[in-house]
Amino acid sequence: MPELKFHTRKWVKPEDLNPNNTLFGGSLLKWIDEESVIYAIIQLENPKVVTKLISEINFINAPVKGDIIEMGIVATEFGRSSITMRCEVRNKLTREAILSIDRLVFVNLGADGRPKPHGKTKISFVKDRLDE
């Protein structure tokens, strides 16, 4: 299984908290969806990508104000017009697990807004594409 890359970090601020003074789950899911679609856009080399599915979300620990969290995302499967990813979120300083999602599926779209084959079969990196 491909290794997770933890690139995106977020600082949990007062406006991100719920009434329990922990990170509001909706804020975290918004950050994950945004980071995942950016990952899909880069992998599929197309800005027209949409979220199709997010599987069961396993909240493990609740971050509090001042925590720095990081999101790890990796592509696990390439379909005809889709890309499937896995995500983990952890505390940057303690490495404590915060959340895991086994499957996030995004669909590559054509100019007409319909699913379009992307022709990708494996993870690629921009630096490798620039060397071609």
Contact map, one row per residue, 1 for C-alpha under 8 A:
111000000000000000000000000000000000000000000000000000000000000000000000000100000000000000000000000000000000000000000000000000000000
111100000000000000000000000000000000000000000000000000000000000000000000011100000000000000000000000000000000000000000000000000000000
111110000000000000000000000000000000000000000000000000000000000000000000010000000000000000000000000000000000000000000000000000000000
011111000000000000000000000000000000000000000000000000000000000000000001110000000000001100000000000000000000000000000000000000000000
001111100000000000000000000000000000000000000000000000000000000000000001110000000000000000000000000000000000000000000000000000000000
000111110000000000000000000000000000000000000000000000000000000000000111100000000000000000000000000000000000000000000000000000000000
000011111000000000000000000000000000000000000000000000000000000000000111000000000000000000000000000000000000000000000000000000000000
000001111100000000000000000000000010000000000000000000000000000000000111000000000000000000000000000000000000000000000000000000000000
000000111110000000000000000000000000000000000000000000000000000000011110000000000000000000010000000000000000000000000000000000000000
000000011111000000000000000000000000000000000000000000000000000000011100000000000000000000000000000000000000000000000000000000000000
000000001111100000000000000000000000000000000000000000000000000001111000000000000000000000000000000000000000000000000000000000000000
000000000111110110000010000000000000000000000000000000000000001111111000000000000000000000000000000000000000000000000000000000000000
000000000011111110000000000000000000000000000000000000000000000011000000000000000000000000000000000000000000000000000000000000000000
000000000001111110000000000000000000000000000000000000000000000010000000000000000000000000000000000000000000000000000000000000000000
000000000000111110000000000000000000000000000000000000000000000000000000000000000000000000000000000000000000000000000000000000000000
000000000001111111000011001000000000000000000000000000000000000000000000000000000000000000000000000000000000000000000000000000000000
000000000001111111111111000000000000000000000000000000000000000110000000000000000000000000000000000000000000000000000000000000000000
000000000000000111111111000000000000000000000000000000000000000000000000000000000000000000000000000000000000000000000000000000000000
000000000000000011111100000000000000000000000000000000000000000000000000000000000000000000000000000000000000000000000000000000000000
000000000000000011111100000000000000000000000000000000000000000000000000000000000000000000000000000000000000000000000000000000000000
000000000000000011111110000000000000000000000000000000000000000110000000000000000000000000000000000000000000000000000000000000000000
000000000000000011111111000000000000000000000000000000000000011110000000000000000000000000000000000000000000000000000000000000000000
000000000001000111001111101100000000000000000000000000000000011110000000000000000000000000000000000000000000000000000000000000000000
000000000000000111000111111100000000000000000000000000000000000000000000000000000000000000000000000000000000000000000000000000000000
000000000000000000000011111110000000000000000000000000000000000000000000000000000000000000000000000000000000000000000000000000000000
000000000000000000000001111111000000000000000000000000000000000000000000000000000000000000000000000000000000000000000000000000000000
000000000000000100000011111111100000000000000000000000000000000000000000000000000000000000000000000000000000000000000000000000000000
000000000000000000000011111111110000000000000000000000000000000000000000000000000000000000000000000000000000000000000000000000000000
000000000000000000000000111111111000000000000000000000000000000000000000000000000000000000000000000000000000000000000000000000000000
000000000000000000000000011111111100000000000000000000000000000000000000000000000000000000000000000000000000000000000000000000000000
000000000000000000000000001111111110000000000000000000000000000000000000000000000000000000000000000000000000000000000000000000000000
000000000000000000000000000111111111000000000000000000000000000000000010000000000000001000000000000000000000000000000000000000000000
000000000000000000000000000011111111100000000000001000000000000000000000000000000000000000000000000000000000000000000000000000000000
000000000000000000000000000001111111110000000000000000000000000000000000000000000000000000000000000000000000000000000000000000000000
000000010000000000000000000000111111111000000000000000000000000000000000000000000000000000000000000000000000000000000000000000000000
000000000000000000000000000000011111111100000000000000000000000000000000100000000000100000000000000000010000000000000000000000000000
000000000000000000000000000000001111111110000000111000000000000000000000000000000000000000000000000000000100000000000000000000000000
000000000000000000000000000000000111111111000000000000000000000000000000000000000000000000000000000000000000000000000000000000000000
000000000000000000000000000000000011111111100000000000000000000000000000100000000000000000000000000000000000000000000000000000000000
000000000000000000000000000000000001111111110000100000000000000000000000000000000010000000000000000000000100000000000000000000000000
000000000000000000000000000000000000111111111111100000000000000000000000000000000000000000000000000000000000000000000000000000000000
000000000000000000000000000000000000011111111110000000000000000000000000000000000000000000000000000000000000000000000000000001000000
000000000000000000000000000000000000001111111000000000000000000000000000000000000000000000000000000000000000000000000000001110000000
000000000000000000000000000000000000000111111100000000000000000000000000000000000000000000000000000000000001000000000101000000000000
000000000000000000000000000000000000000011111110000000000000000000000000000000000000000000000000000000000000000000000000000000000000
000000000000000000000000000000000000000011011111100000000000000000000000000000000000000000000000000000000001000000000000000000000000
000000000000000000000000000000000000000011001111100000000000000000000000000000000000000000000000000000000000000000000000000000000000
000000000000000000000000000000000000000010000111110000000000000000000000000000000000000000000000000000000001111010000000000000000000
000000000000000000000000000000000000100110000111111000000000000000000000000000000000000000000000000000000111100000000000000000000000
000000000000000000000000000000000000100000000001111100000000000000000000000000000000000000000000000000000111100000000000000000000000
000000000000000000000000000000001000100000000000111111000000000000000000000000000000000000000000000000011110000000000000000000000000
000000000000000000000000000000000000000000000000011111000000000000000000000000000000000000000000000000011110000000000000000000000000
000000000000000000000000000000000000000000000000001111100000000000000000000000000000000000000000000000111100000000000000000000000000
000000000000000000000000000000000000000000000000001111111000000000000000000000000000000000000000000010111000000000000000000000000000
000000000000000000000000000000000000000000000000000011111000000000000000000000000000000000000000000011110000000000000000000000000000
000000000000000000000000000000000000000000000000000001111100000000000000000000000000000000000000000011100000000000000000000000000000
000000000000000000000000000000000000000000000000000001111110000000000000000000000000000000000000001111000000000000000000000000000000
000000000000000000000000000000000000000000000000000000011111000000000000000000000000000000000000001110000000000000000000000000000000
000000000000000000000000000000000000000000000000000000001111110000000000000000000000000000000000011100000000000000000000000000000000
000000000000000000000000000000000000000000000000000000000111110000000000000000000000000000000000111100000000000000000000000000000000
000000000000000000000000000000000000000000000000000000000011111000000000000000000000000000000001111000000000000000000000000000000000
000000000000000000000110000000000000000000000000000000000011111100000000000000000000000000000000010000000000000000000000000000000000
000000000001000000000110000000000000000000000000000000000000111110101000000000000000000000100000010000000000000000000000000000000000
000000000001000010001110000000000000000000000000000000000000011111100000000000000000000000000000000000000000000000000000000000000000
000000000001110010001110000000000000000000000000000000000000001111100000000000000000000000000000000000000000000000000000000000000000
000000000011100000000000000000000000000000000000000000000000000111110000000000000000000000000000000000000000000000000000000000000000
000000000011000000000000000000000000000000000000000000000000001111111000000000000000000000110000000000000000000000000000000000000000
000000001111000000000000000000000000000000000000000000000000000001111100000000000000000000111000000000000000000000000000000000000000
000000001111000000000000000000000000000000000000000000000000001000111110000000000000000011110000000000000000000000000000000000000000
000001111100000000000000000000000000000000000000000000000000000000011111000000000000000011110000000000000000000000000000000000000000
000001111000000000000000000000010000000000000000000000000000000000001111100000000000001111000000000000000000000000000000000000000000
000111110000000000000000000000000000000000000000000000000000000000000111110000000000001110000000000000000000000000000000000000000000
000111000000000000000000000000000001001000000000000000000000000000000011111000000000111100000000000000000000000000000000000000000000
011110000000000000000000000000000000000000000000000000000000000000000001111100000000111000000000000000000000000000000000000000000000
010000000000000000000000000000000000000000000000000000000000000000000000111111000011110000000000000000000000000000000000001000000000
110000000000000000000000000000000000000000000000000000000000000000000000011111000011110000000000000000000000000000000000000000000000
000000000000000000000000000000000000000000000000000000000000000000000000001111100011100000000000000000000000000000000000110000000000
000000000000000000000000000000000000000000000000000000000000000000000000001111111111000000000000000000000000000000000001110000000000
000000000000000000000000000000000000000000000000000000000000000000000000000011111111000000000000000000000000000000000000100000000000
000000000000000000000000000000000000000000000000000000000000000000000000000001111100000000000000000000000000000000011110000000000000
000000000000000000000000000000000000000000000000000000000000000000000000000001111110000000000000000000000011100000111110000000000000
000000000000000000000000000000000000000000000000000000000000000000000000000001111111000000000000000000001111000000001100000000000000
000000000000000000000000000000000000000100000000000000000000000000000000001111101111100000000000000000001111000000000000000000000000
000000000000000000000000000000000000000000000000000000000000000000000000001111100111110000000000000000111100000000000000000000000000
000000000000000000000000000000000001000000000000000000000000000000000000111110000011111000000000000001111000000000000000000000000000
000000000000000000000000000000000000000000000000000000000000000000000000111100000001111100000000000111110000000000000000000000000000
000100000000000000000000000000010000000000000000000000000000000000000011110000000000111110000000000111110000000000000000000000000000
000100000000000000000000000000000000000000000000000000000000000000000011100000000000011111000000111110000000000000000000000000000000
000000000000000000000000000000000000000000000000000000000000000000001111000000000000001111100000111100000000000000000000000000000000
000000000000000000000000000000000000000000000000000000000000000000001110000000000000000111110011111000000000000000000000000000000000
000000000000000000000000000000000000000000000000000000000000001000111100000000000000000011111111110000000000000000000000000000000000
000000001000000000000000000000000000000000000000000000000000000000111100000000000000000001111111000000000000000000000000000000000000
000000000000000000000000000000000000000000000000000000000000000000010000000000000000000000111110000000000000000000000000000000000000
000000000000000000000000000000000000000000000000000000000000000000000000000000000000000000111111000000000000000000000000000000000000
000000000000000000000000000000000000000000000000000000000000000000000000000000000000000001111111100000000000000000000000000000000000
000000000000000000000000000000000000000000000000000000000000100000000000000000000000000001110111110000000000000000000000000000000000
000000000000000000000000000000000000000000000000000000000001100000000000000000000000000111100011111100000000000000000000000000000000
000000000000000000000000000000000000000000000000000000000011111000000000000000000000000111100001111100000000000000000000000000000000
000000000000000000000000000000000000000000000000000000001111100000000000000000000000000111000000111110000000000000000000000000000000
000000000000000000000000000000000000000000000000000000001111000000000000000000000000011110000000111111000000000000000000000000000000
000000000000000000000000000000000000000000000000000001111100000000000000000000000000011100000000001111110000000000000000000000000000
000000000000000000000000000000000000000000000000000000111000000000000000000000000000111000000000000111110000000000000000000000000000
000000000000000000000000000000000000000000000000000011110000000000000000000000000001111000000000000011111000000000000000000000000000
000000000000000000000000000000000001000000000000001111100000000000000000000000000001111000000000000011111100000000000000000000000000
000000000000000000000000000000000000000000000000001111000000000000000000000000000111100000000000000000111110000000000000000000000000
000000000000000000000000000000000000100100000000111110000000000000000000000000000111000000000000000000011111000000000000000000000000
000000000000000000000000000000000000000000000000111100000000000000000000000000001110000000000000000000001111100000100000000000000000
000000000000000000000000000000000000000000010101110000000000000000000000000000001110000000000000000000000111110000111100000000000000
000000000000000000000000000000000000000000000001110000000000000000000000000000001000000000000000000000000011111111110000000000000000
000000000000000000000000000000000000000000000001000000000000000000000000000000000000000000000000000000000001111111110000000000000000
000000000000000000000000000000000000000000000001000000000000000000000000000000000000000000000000000000000000111111000000000000000000
000000000000000000000000000000000000000000000000000000000000000000000000000000000000000000000000000000000000111111000000000000000000
000000000000000000000000000000000000000000000001000000000000000000000000000000000000000000000000000000000000111111100000000000000000
000000000000000000000000000000000000000000000000000000000000000000000000000000000000000000000000000000000000111111110000000000000000
000000000000000000000000000000000000000000000000000000000000000000000000000000001000000000000000000000000011110011111000000000000000
000000000000000000000000000000000000000000000000000000000000000000000000000000011000000000000000000000000001110001111100000000000000
000000000000000000000000000000000000000000000000000000000000000000000000000000011100000000000000000000000001000000111110000000000000
000000000000000000000000000000000000000000010000000000000000000000000000000000011100000000000000000000000001000000011111000000000000
000000000000000000000000000000000000000000000000000000000000000000000000000000011000000000000000000000000000000000001111100000000000
000000000000000000000000000000000000000000010000000000000000000000000000000001000000000000000000000000000000000000000111110000000000
000000000000000000000000000000000000000000000000000000000000000000000000000011100000000000000000000000000000000000000011111000000000
000000000000000000000000000000000000000000000000000000000000000000000000000011000000000000000000000000000000000000000001111100000000
000000000000000000000000000000000000000000100000000000000000000000000000001000000000000000000000000000000000000000000000111110000000
000000000000000000000000000000000000000000100000000000000000000000000000000000000000000000000000000000000000000000000000011111011000
000000000000000000000000000000000000000000100000000000000000000000000000000000000000000000000000000000000000000000000000001111111000
000000000000000000000000000000000000000001000000000000000000000000000000000000000000000000000000000000000000000000000000000111111100
000000000000000000000000000000000000000000000000000000000000000000000000000000000000000000000000000000000000000000000000000011111110
000000000000000000000000000000000000000000000000000000000000000000000000000000000000000000000000000000000000000000000000000111111111
000000000000000000000000000000000000000000000000000000000000000000000000000000000000000000000000000000000000000000000000000111111111
000000000000000000000000000000000000000000000000000000000000000000000000000000000000000000000000000000000000000000000000000001111111
000000000000000000000000000000000000000000000000000000000000000000000000000000000000000000000000000000000000000000000000000000111111
000000000000000000000000000000000000000000000000000000000000000000000000000000000000000000000000000000000000000000000000000000011111
